[in-house]
Amino acid sequence: MAYGISTYAYFWRISPRAPRPMDLTGMLRDTARLGGQVFQICDYLPIESYDSAQLADVRATAHDLGLRLELGTRGVRTEHLRTYLHLAEELGVTLVRSMLNTADHQPDPAEAVTLLKESVPHYAAAGVTLGLETYEQVATDDLLAVVRGVDSEHLGVVLDPGNSVARLERPTDVVNATAQYVVNIHVKDFAFTRRDGWVGFTYAGCPLGQGLLDYDAMIAAVRPEERGINQIVEHWLPWQDEGFEATARLEHQWTQHSINTLLRSE
Protein backbone atom coordinates (compact mmCIF):
# COMPACT_ATOMS: atom_id res chain seq x y z
CA MET A 1 0.00 0.00 0.00
CA ALA A 2 1.11 3.55 -0.73
CA TYR A 3 -0.27 7.06 -0.44
CA GLY A 4 -0.39 9.30 -3.46
CA ILE A 5 -1.84 12.30 -5.24
CA SER A 6 -3.96 12.62 -8.37
CA THR A 7 -4.05 15.25 -11.10
CA TYR A 8 -7.43 16.16 -9.57
CA ALA A 9 -5.56 17.62 -6.59
CA TYR A 10 -4.11 20.11 -9.10
CA PHE A 11 -7.44 20.80 -10.80
CA TRP A 12 -7.20 24.60 -10.83
CA ARG A 13 -3.42 24.81 -11.17
CA ILE A 14 -3.49 22.87 -14.46
CA SER A 15 -6.66 24.52 -15.73
CA PRO A 16 -6.95 27.30 -18.36
CA ARG A 17 -7.60 29.70 -15.47
CA ALA A 18 -3.97 29.35 -14.38
CA PRO A 19 -1.70 32.06 -15.83
CA ARG A 20 0.99 29.37 -16.26
CA PRO A 21 -0.63 25.94 -15.89
CA MET A 22 1.50 23.30 -14.18
CA ASP A 23 2.81 20.57 -16.45
CA LEU A 24 3.11 16.89 -15.63
CA THR A 25 6.72 17.19 -14.49
CA GLY A 26 5.71 19.99 -12.12
CA MET A 27 3.00 17.84 -10.58
CA LEU A 28 5.37 14.91 -10.17
CA ARG A 29 7.96 17.06 -8.44
CA ASP A 30 5.37 18.64 -6.17
CA THR A 31 3.98 15.22 -5.22
CA ALA A 32 7.45 14.05 -4.24
CA ARG A 33 8.09 17.24 -2.21
CA LEU A 34 4.86 16.69 -0.31
CA GLY A 35 5.81 13.12 0.59
CA GLY A 36 3.57 11.29 -1.87
CA GLN A 37 4.62 7.83 -2.99
CA VAL A 38 2.31 7.48 -6.02
CA PHE A 39 1.06 9.86 -8.69
CA GLN A 40 -2.14 9.06 -10.56
CA ILE A 41 -2.29 10.68 -14.01
CA CYS A 42 -6.08 10.80 -14.10
CA ASP A 43 -8.21 12.20 -16.95
CA TYR A 44 -5.13 14.05 -18.22
CA LEU A 45 -5.74 14.04 -21.97
CA PRO A 46 -2.28 15.29 -23.05
CA ILE A 47 -0.79 11.92 -22.02
CA GLU A 48 -2.63 10.29 -24.95
CA SER A 49 -0.54 12.29 -27.42
CA TYR A 50 2.85 11.49 -25.86
CA ASP A 51 5.22 9.49 -28.04
CA SER A 52 7.47 6.73 -26.71
CA ALA A 53 10.32 9.14 -25.91
CA GLN A 54 8.04 11.44 -23.92
CA LEU A 55 6.53 8.52 -22.03
CA ALA A 56 10.02 7.25 -21.24
CA ASP A 57 10.90 10.70 -19.87
CA VAL A 58 7.82 10.69 -17.61
CA ARG A 59 8.67 7.20 -16.37
CA ALA A 60 12.29 8.16 -15.71
CA THR A 61 11.29 11.35 -13.89
CA ALA A 62 8.89 9.44 -11.65
CA HIS A 63 11.56 6.82 -10.95
CA ASP A 64 14.16 9.46 -10.07
CA LEU A 65 11.66 11.06 -7.67
CA GLY A 66 10.83 7.73 -6.04
CA LEU A 67 7.25 7.75 -7.34
CA ARG A 68 5.08 4.99 -8.71
CA LEU A 69 2.65 5.90 -11.48
CA GLU A 70 -1.01 5.09 -12.03
CA LEU A 71 -3.30 6.10 -14.91
CA GLY A 72 -6.92 7.20 -15.16
CA THR A 73 -9.33 7.55 -18.06
CA ARG A 74 -13.02 7.20 -18.93
CA GLY A 75 -14.83 4.62 -21.02
CA VAL A 76 -14.75 0.89 -21.73
CA ARG A 77 -14.60 0.75 -25.51
CA THR A 78 -12.09 -1.85 -26.61
CA GLU A 79 -9.87 0.42 -28.70
CA HIS A 80 -9.70 3.06 -25.98
CA LEU A 81 -8.74 0.55 -23.30
CA ARG A 82 -6.13 -0.88 -25.66
CA THR A 83 -4.61 2.62 -25.94
CA TYR A 84 -4.43 2.92 -22.15
CA LEU A 85 -2.93 -0.52 -21.77
CA HIS A 86 -0.17 0.54 -24.15
CA LEU A 87 0.38 3.72 -22.11
CA ALA A 88 0.42 1.67 -18.91
CA GLU A 89 3.08 -0.65 -20.28
CA GLU A 90 5.22 2.26 -21.47
CA LEU A 91 4.96 3.99 -18.09
CA GLY A 92 5.36 0.90 -15.90
CA VAL A 93 1.82 1.31 -14.55
CA THR A 94 -0.06 -1.58 -12.93
CA LEU A 95 -3.37 0.22 -12.12
CA VAL A 96 -5.64 2.00 -14.60
CA ARG A 97 -8.81 3.67 -13.37
CA SER A 98 -11.77 4.10 -15.71
CA MET A 99 -15.49 4.89 -15.68
CA LEU A 100 -18.26 3.14 -17.59
CA ASN A 101 -19.67 6.24 -19.31
CA THR A 102 -18.28 8.83 -21.68
CA ALA A 103 -20.09 11.75 -23.31
CA ASP A 104 -21.03 9.61 -26.33
CA HIS A 105 -21.24 6.11 -24.87
CA GLN A 106 -23.30 4.94 -21.90
CA PRO A 107 -23.32 1.14 -21.97
CA ASP A 108 -25.77 -0.84 -19.88
CA PRO A 109 -24.26 -3.50 -17.62
CA ALA A 110 -24.65 -6.28 -20.21
CA GLU A 111 -22.82 -4.31 -22.91
CA ALA A 112 -20.13 -3.23 -20.45
CA VAL A 113 -19.52 -6.85 -19.44
CA THR A 114 -19.20 -7.87 -23.09
CA LEU A 115 -16.71 -5.10 -23.82
CA LEU A 116 -14.66 -5.68 -20.71
CA LYS A 117 -14.44 -9.41 -21.32
CA GLU A 118 -12.55 -8.45 -24.49
CA SER A 119 -10.13 -6.07 -22.76
CA VAL A 120 -9.54 -7.36 -19.24
CA PRO A 121 -7.71 -10.57 -20.29
CA HIS A 122 -5.14 -8.39 -22.10
CA TYR A 123 -4.75 -6.27 -18.95
CA ALA A 124 -4.35 -9.42 -16.88
CA ALA A 125 -1.70 -10.81 -19.23
CA ALA A 126 0.25 -7.57 -18.87
CA GLY A 127 -0.08 -7.55 -15.07
CA VAL A 128 -2.29 -4.45 -15.11
CA THR A 129 -5.48 -4.08 -13.04
CA LEU A 130 -8.43 -2.05 -14.31
CA GLY A 131 -10.59 -0.28 -11.72
CA LEU A 132 -14.06 1.17 -12.37
CA GLU A 133 -14.89 4.21 -10.24
CA THR A 134 -18.02 4.67 -8.16
CA TYR A 135 -19.89 7.77 -9.28
CA GLU A 136 -23.34 9.23 -9.69
CA GLN A 137 -23.97 8.33 -13.34
CA VAL A 138 -23.99 4.60 -12.62
CA ALA A 139 -25.75 2.88 -9.73
CA THR A 140 -23.33 1.05 -7.47
CA ASP A 141 -25.38 -2.13 -7.91
CA ASP A 142 -24.93 -1.86 -11.69
CA LEU A 143 -21.20 -1.22 -11.33
CA LEU A 144 -20.87 -4.31 -9.16
CA ALA A 145 -22.93 -6.34 -11.63
CA VAL A 146 -20.33 -5.49 -14.26
CA VAL A 147 -17.39 -6.41 -12.03
CA ARG A 148 -19.02 -9.69 -11.02
CA GLY A 149 -20.05 -10.40 -14.60
CA VAL A 150 -16.47 -10.12 -15.87
CA ASP A 151 -15.20 -12.07 -12.86
CA SER A 152 -11.49 -11.32 -13.06
CA GLU A 153 -8.93 -10.55 -10.37
CA HIS A 154 -7.74 -7.80 -12.71
CA LEU A 155 -11.05 -5.88 -12.68
CA GLY A 156 -12.25 -4.14 -9.55
CA VAL A 157 -13.63 -0.92 -8.09
CA VAL A 158 -12.00 2.45 -7.53
CA LEU A 159 -13.80 3.61 -4.40
CA ASP A 160 -14.79 7.27 -4.13
CA PRO A 161 -17.85 7.25 -1.85
CA GLY A 162 -18.49 10.98 -2.12
CA ASN A 163 -19.29 10.74 -5.82
CA SER A 164 -22.40 8.63 -5.36
CA VAL A 165 -24.18 11.05 -3.01
CA ALA A 166 -25.64 12.84 -6.04
CA ARG A 167 -27.43 9.59 -6.85
CA LEU A 168 -28.84 9.56 -3.31
CA GLU A 169 -26.59 6.68 -2.34
CA ARG A 170 -25.18 6.90 1.19
CA PRO A 171 -21.37 6.83 1.30
CA THR A 172 -21.38 4.16 4.00
CA ASP A 173 -23.59 1.94 1.83
CA VAL A 174 -21.27 2.38 -1.16
CA VAL A 175 -18.25 1.50 0.98
CA ASN A 176 -19.84 -1.62 2.42
CA ALA A 177 -21.18 -2.82 -0.93
CA THR A 178 -17.89 -2.43 -2.80
CA ALA A 179 -15.30 -3.16 -0.10
CA GLN A 180 -14.31 -6.66 -1.23
CA TYR A 181 -13.87 -5.50 -4.85
CA VAL A 182 -11.86 -2.31 -4.21
CA VAL A 183 -8.50 -2.01 -5.97
CA ASN A 184 -7.86 1.72 -5.42
CA ILE A 185 -9.20 4.45 -3.15
CA HIS A 186 -9.74 8.14 -3.95
CA VAL A 187 -9.50 10.02 -0.68
CA LYS A 188 -11.48 13.24 -0.66
CA ASP A 189 -13.73 14.71 2.01
CA PHE A 190 -17.04 16.44 1.31
CA ALA A 191 -19.77 18.41 3.06
CA PHE A 192 -23.09 20.17 2.59
CA THR A 193 -23.33 23.87 3.43
CA ARG A 194 -26.46 26.02 3.42
CA ARG A 195 -26.87 28.52 0.58
CA ASP A 196 -27.45 32.18 1.39
CA GLY A 197 -30.87 32.70 2.92
CA TRP A 198 -31.01 28.99 3.75
CA VAL A 199 -32.33 28.26 0.25
CA GLY A 200 -30.87 24.86 -0.58
CA PHE A 201 -27.38 23.49 -0.11
CA THR A 202 -23.98 23.44 -1.78
CA TYR A 203 -22.30 20.02 -1.90
CA ALA A 204 -18.55 20.44 -2.28
CA GLY A 205 -15.17 19.40 -0.98
CA CYS A 206 -13.60 20.30 2.34
CA PRO A 207 -10.29 19.56 4.07
CA LEU A 208 -9.84 15.90 4.94
CA GLY A 209 -11.29 15.14 8.36
CA GLN A 210 -13.68 18.11 8.41
CA GLY A 211 -16.56 16.66 6.42
CA LEU A 212 -18.82 13.64 6.05
CA LEU A 213 -16.25 11.07 4.93
CA ASP A 214 -15.92 8.42 7.63
CA TYR A 215 -12.34 7.64 6.72
CA ASP A 216 -11.70 5.24 9.59
CA ALA A 217 -14.77 3.16 8.76
CA MET A 218 -13.81 3.07 5.07
CA ILE A 219 -10.31 1.84 5.90
CA ALA A 220 -11.67 -0.75 8.31
CA ALA A 221 -13.99 -2.10 5.61
CA VAL A 222 -11.50 -2.09 2.72
CA ARG A 223 -8.28 -2.98 4.63
CA PRO A 224 -5.94 -1.30 2.12
CA GLU A 225 -2.72 -2.01 4.00
CA GLU A 226 -3.46 -5.72 4.24
CA ARG A 227 -4.52 -5.90 0.57
CA GLY A 228 -1.92 -3.56 -0.97
CA ILE A 229 -4.46 -0.94 -2.11
CA ASN A 230 -3.14 2.58 -2.80
CA GLN A 231 -4.89 5.66 -1.44
CA ILE A 232 -4.92 8.68 -3.76
CA VAL A 233 -5.65 12.26 -2.67
CA GLU A 234 -8.20 14.25 -4.67
CA HIS A 235 -10.28 17.39 -4.01
CA TRP A 236 -13.54 19.10 -4.81
CA LEU A 237 -12.24 22.60 -4.13
CA PRO A 238 -14.61 25.37 -5.33
CA TRP A 239 -13.14 28.35 -7.17
CA GLN A 240 -12.42 31.15 -4.70
CA ASP A 241 -13.95 34.61 -5.24
CA GLU A 242 -10.52 36.20 -4.62
CA GLY A 243 -9.20 34.69 -7.86
CA PHE A 244 -6.57 32.27 -9.05
CA GLU A 245 -3.81 32.96 -6.52
CA ALA A 246 -6.13 32.39 -3.57
CA THR A 247 -7.57 29.26 -5.18
CA ALA A 248 -4.15 27.83 -6.00
CA ARG A 249 -2.84 28.56 -2.51
CA LEU A 250 -5.83 26.80 -0.91
CA GLU A 251 -5.53 23.87 -3.32
CA HIS A 252 -1.92 23.39 -2.26
CA GLN A 253 -2.86 23.65 1.43
CA TRP A 254 -5.60 21.03 1.07
CA THR A 255 -3.23 18.67 -0.74
CA GLN A 256 -0.51 19.08 1.86
CA HIS A 257 -3.02 18.61 4.68
CA SER A 258 -4.47 15.47 3.09
CA ILE A 259 -1.18 13.73 2.38
CA ASN A 260 0.18 14.67 5.82
CA THR A 261 -2.99 13.28 7.45
CA LEU A 262 -2.65 10.00 5.55
CA LEU A 263 1.05 9.64 6.34
CA ARG A 264 0.37 10.25 10.04
CA SER A 265 -2.27 7.51 10.00
CA GLU A 266 0.34 4.82 9.29
C-alpha positions, -999 to +999 in steps of 0.1 A: +000+000+000+011+035-007-003+071-004-004+093-035-018+123-052-040+126-084-040+153-111-074+162-096-056+176-066-041+201-091-074+208-108-072+246-108-034+248-112-035+229-145-067+245-157-069+273-184-076+297-155-040+294-144-017+321-158+010+294-163-006+259-159+015+233-142+028+206-164+031+169-156+067+172-145+057+200-121+030+178-106+054+149-102+080+171-084+054+186-062+040+152-052+075+140-042+081+172-022+049+167-003+058+131+006+036+113-019+046+078-030+023+075-060+011+099-087-021+091-106-023+107-140-061+108-141-082+122-169-051+141-182-057+140-220-023+153-231-008+119-220-026+103-249-005+123-274+028+115-259+052+095-280+075+067-267+103+091-259+080+114-239+065+085-220+100+073-212+109+107-199+078+107-176+087+072-164+123+082-157+113+114-139+089+094-117+116+068-109+142+095-101+117+111-077+108+077-060+072+078-073+051+050-087+027+059-115-010+051-120-033+061-149-069+072-152-093+076-181-130+072-189-148+046-210-147+009-217-146+007-255-121-019-266-099+004-287-097+031-260-087+006-233-061-009-257-046+026-259-044+029-221-029-005-218-002+005-241+004+037-221+004+017-189+031-007-203+052+023-215+050+040-181+054+009-159+018+013-145-001-016-129-034+002-121-056+020-146-088+037-134-118+041-157-155+049-157-183+031-176-197+062-193-183+088-217-201+117-233-210+096-263-212+061-249-233+049-219-233+011-220-258-008-199-243-035-176-246-063-202-228-043-229-201-032-204-195-069-194-192-079-231-167-051-238-147-057-207-144-094-213-125-084-245-101-061-228-095-074-192-077-106-203-051-084-221-047-063-190-043-094-169-017-108-192+003-076-189-001-076-151-023-044-151-055-041-130-084-021-143-106-003-117-141+012-124-149+042-102-180+047-082-199+078-093-233+092-097-240+083-133-240+046-126-257+029-097-233+011-075-254-021-079-249-019-117-212-012-113-209-043-092-229-063-116-203-055-143-174-064-120-190-097-110-200-104-146-165-101-159-152-121-129-115-113-131-089-105-104-077-078-127-111-059-127-123-041-095-136-009-081-120+024-075-138+036-044-148+073-041-179+072-018-185+110-021-193+107-058-224+086-054-242+110-030-256+128-060-274+096-068-288+096-033-266+067-023-252+069+012-214+068+013-214+042+040-236+019+018-213+024-012-182+015+010-198-016+024-212-028-009-179-024-028-153-032-001-143-067-012-139-055-048-119-023-042-085-020-060-079+017-054-092+045-031-097+081-040-095+100-007-115+132-007-137+147+020-170+164+013-198+184+031-231+202+026-233+239+034-265+260+034-269+285+006-275+322+014-309+327+029-310+290+037-323+283+002-309+249-006-274+235-001-240+234-018-223+200-019-186+204-023-152+194-010-136+203+023-103+196+041-098+159+049-113+151+084-137+181+084-166+167+064-188+136+060-162+111+049-159+084+076-123+076+067-117+052+096-148+032+088-138+031+051-103+018+059-117-007+083-140-021+056-115-021+027-083-030+046-059-013+021-027-020+040-035-057+042-045-059+006-019-036-010-045-009-021-031+026-028-049+057-014-049+087-038-057+123-027-082+142-047-103+174-040-135+191-048-122+226-041-146+254-053-131+284-072-124+311-047-139+346-052-105+362-046-092+347-079-066+323-090-038+330-065-061+324-036-076+293-052-041+278-060-028+286-025-058+268-009-055+239-033-019+234-023-029+236+014-056+210+011-032+187-007-005+191+019-030+186+047-045+155+031-012+137+024+002+147+058-030+133+074-026+100+056+011+096+063+004+103+100-023+075+100+003+048+093 
